[in-house]
Amino acid sequence: MSDEIMTAKELYEQFGLKKASFIAFDKMQKATGEEETEYWLRVINRIALLDIAGDDFLQAQQSQTN
């Protein structure tokens, strides 16, 4: 699994949708480079997908990209 999916899962499982999204958004705002900003934006998107579609969807999406 990619790093952003793992990070999203960890945040979502530990804090739930609202707080996990807030944490990732805060880290995105504090990011120092474009690459880091994009990483945290992808994490935010993965957190939302986890909430909407569940873990199975993320795993299927990951297997399609490999």
C-alpha positions in Angstrom: 0.0 0.0 0.0 1.2 3.5 -0.7 2.3 5.8 2.1 -0.7 8.1 1.8 -3.2 5.2 2.1 -1.4 3.9 5.2 -1.3 7.4 6.7 -5.0 7.9 5.9 -6.0 4.6 7.4 -4.0 5.2 10.6 -5.5 8.7 11.1 -9.0 7.6 10.2 -8.9 4.5 12.5 -7.4 6.5 15.4 -9.4 9.8 15.2 -12.4 9.3 12.8 -13.3 11.4 9.8 -13.6 14.9 11.3 -10.4 14.9 13.4 -8.3 12.9 10.9 -9.3 15.4 8.1 -8.4 18.3 10.3 -5.0 16.9 11.3 -4.2 16.2 7.6 -5.4 19.6 6.5 -3.3 21.3 9.2 -0.2 19.4 8.1 -0.9 20.3 4.5 -1.1 24.0 5.5 2.2 23.7 7.4 4.0 21.8 4.6 7.1 23.5 3.3 7.2 22.2 -0.3 4.8 21.4 -3.1 5.5 17.7 -2.9 4.7 17.6 0.8 1.5 19.7 0.2 0.4 17.3 -2.5 1.0 14.3 -0.3 -1.2 15.7 2.5 -3.9 16.5 -0.1 -3.9 12.9 -1.2 -4.1 11.8 2.4 -7.2 14.0 2.9 -8.8 12.5 -0.3 -8.0 9.0 1.0 -9.6 9.7 4.4 -12.8 10.9 2.6 -12.8 7.7 0.4 -12.4 5.6 3.5 -15.4 7.2 5.1 -17.5 6.9 1.9 -16.5 3.6 0.5 -14.6 1.8 3.1 -11.3 0.0 3.3 -12.2 -2.5 0.5 -12.5 0.3 -2.0 -9.1 1.7 -1.2 -7.5 -1.7 -1.5 -9.1 -2.3 -4.9 -8.0 1.1 -6.0 -4.5 0.4 -4.9 -4.4 -2.9 -6.8 -5.5 -1.2 -10.0 -2.7 1.3 -9.9 0.0 -1.4 -9.4 
